[in-house]
Amino acid sequence: MSDVIVDIRSRIKREERVNYPNGTVIRFRMQHEDGGKKYKYAALFVSKRWFTTTVSLNSPVKKIMTSEQFFRVLGDPGVSKIELATTFEEI
């Protein structure tokens, strides 16, 4: 398991200021209400901010978030299947 994955898992459980490598990509699912629809999101870390694929203004997932905000979202009980992109294939 990569150090980045271990660090992200531990970050979900505690608040700490850490800067990840620019280009870090995480995807996750979130169910906003009990029994509600599950949404898929991706987030890209660049310049000390997480940029997400959210389109809803009512979502707890904002378009741009600090690490503290982002990991608070990932710690939400409605979040599942958090994945870190570890490789890319050139096209």
C-alpha contacts under 8 A as a table, 3 or more apart, distances in Angstrom:
res1	aa1	res2	aa2	distance
1	M	5	I	6.71
1	M	6	V	7.10
2	S	5	I	5.37
2	S	6	V	6.52
3	D	6	V	5.13
3	D	7	D	6.06
4	V	7	D	5.06
4	V	8	I	6.08
5	I	8	I	5.13
5	I	9	R	6.18
5	I	84	L	6.81
6	V	9	R	5.25
6	V	10	S	6.31
7	D	10	S	5.17
7	D	11	R	6.03
8	I	11	R	4.93
8	I	12	I	6.38
9	R	12	I	5.43
9	R	13	K	7.13
10	S	13	K	5.40
10	S	14	R	6.60
11	R	14	R	5.15
11	R	15	E	6.25
11	R	16	E	6.80
11	R	71	F	6.67
12	I	15	E	7.49
12	I	71	F	5.36
12	I	72	R	6.92
12	I	74	L	6.18
12	I	75	G	5.23
13	K	75	G	6.80
15	E	68	E	6.60
15	E	71	F	7.76
16	E	68	E	7.41
17	R	67	S	7.19
17	R	68	E	7.23
18	V	67	S	7.65
19	N	48	K	6.39
19	N	67	S	7.99
20	Y	24	T	6.80
20	Y	45	F	7.11
20	Y	48	K	7.78
21	P	24	T	5.85
21	P	45	F	7.34
21	P	46	V	7.84
22	N	45	F	5.50
22	N	46	V	4.70
22	N	47	S	6.69
22	N	48	K	7.94
23	G	44	L	6.09
23	G	45	F	5.50
23	G	46	V	6.01
24	T	44	L	5.72
24	T	45	F	5.17
24	T	46	V	7.70
24	T	84	L	7.75
24	T	85	A	7.27
25	V	42	A	6.98
25	V	43	A	5.61
25	V	44	L	4.65
25	V	45	F	6.53
25	V	84	L	6.03
25	V	85	A	5.45
26	I	42	A	5.64
26	I	43	A	5.23
26	I	44	L	6.69
26	I	82	I	7.00
26	I	83	E	5.54
26	I	84	L	4.56
26	I	85	A	6.12
27	R	40	K	7.26
27	R	41	Y	5.50
27	R	42	A	4.11
27	R	43	A	6.16
27	R	81	K	7.99
27	R	82	I	5.87
27	R	83	E	5.27
27	R	84	L	6.60
27	R	85	A	7.89
28	F	40	K	5.84
28	F	41	Y	5.43
28	F	42	A	6.47
28	F	79	V	6.93
28	F	80	S	6.26
28	F	81	K	5.46
28	F	82	I	4.38
28	F	83	E	6.22
29	R	38	K	6.36
29	R	39	Y	5.48
29	R	40	K	4.47
29	R	41	Y	6.17
29	R	79	V	5.59
29	R	80	S	5.19
29	R	81	K	5.97
29	R	82	I	6.99
30	M	38	K	5.39
30	M	39	Y	5.30
30	M	40	K	6.53
30	M	41	Y	7.80
30	M	78	G	5.25
30	M	79	V	4.27
30	M	80	S	6.18
31	Q	34	D	7.19
31	Q	35	G	7.68
31	Q	36	G	6.02
31	Q	37	K	5.85
31	Q	38	K	4.29
31	Q	39	Y	6.30
31	Q	78	G	4.82
31	Q	79	V	6.43
32	H	36	G	6.31
32	H	37	K	7.18
32	H	38	K	7.09
32	H	59	S	7.58
32	H	78	G	6.25
33	E	36	G	4.87
33	E	37	K	7.65
33	E	78	G	7.52
41	Y	52	T	6.80
41	Y	53	T	5.67
41	Y	54	T	6.60
42	A	52	T	5.62
42	A	53	T	5.62
43	A	50	W	5.92
43	A	51	F	5.34
43	A	52	T	4.24
43	A	53	T	6.59
44	L	50	W	5.43
44	L	51	F	5.16
44	L	52	T	6.45
45	F	48	K	6.71
45	F	49	R	5.62
45	F	50	W	4.50
45	F	51	F	6.39
46	V	49	R	5.53
46	V	50	W	6.47
46	V	51	F	7.51
48	K	66	T	6.98
48	K	67	S	7.42
49	R	64	I	6.55
49	R	65	M	5.71
49	R	66	T	5.01
49	R	67	S	6.48
50	W	64	I	5.60
50	W	65	M	5.12
50	W	66	T	6.17
50	W	67	S	6.73
50	W	70	F	6.93
51	F	63	K	5.65
51	F	64	I	4.64
51	F	65	M	6.63
52	T	61	V	7.57
52	T	62	K	6.92
52	T	63	K	4.99
52	T	64	I	6.35
53	T	63	K	6.64
54	T	59	S	7.63
54	T	61	V	6.37
54	T	62	K	6.44
54	T	63	K	5.78
55	V	63	K	7.56
56	S	59	S	5.45
57	L	62	K	7.47
59	S	62	K	6.79
60	P	73	V	7.07
61	V	70	F	7.79
61	V	73	V	6.78
62	K	65	M	6.28
65	M	68	E	7.81
65	M	69	Q	5.66
65	M	70	F	5.75
66	T	69	Q	5.22
66	T	70	F	6.09
67	S	70	F	4.98
67	S	71	F	6.01
68	E	71	F	5.47
68	E	72	R	6.14
69	Q	72	R	5.14
69	Q	73	V	6.38
70	F	73	V	5.18
70	F	74	L	6.39
71	F	74	L	4.82
71	F	75	G	6.13
72	R	75	G	5.13
72	R	76	D	6.68
73	V	76	D	5.29
73	V	79	V	7.71
74	L	79	V	6.01
74	L	82	I	7.90
75	G	79	V	7.02
76	D	79	V	5.59
77	P	80	S	7.91
79	V	82	I	7.61
85	A	88	F	7.69
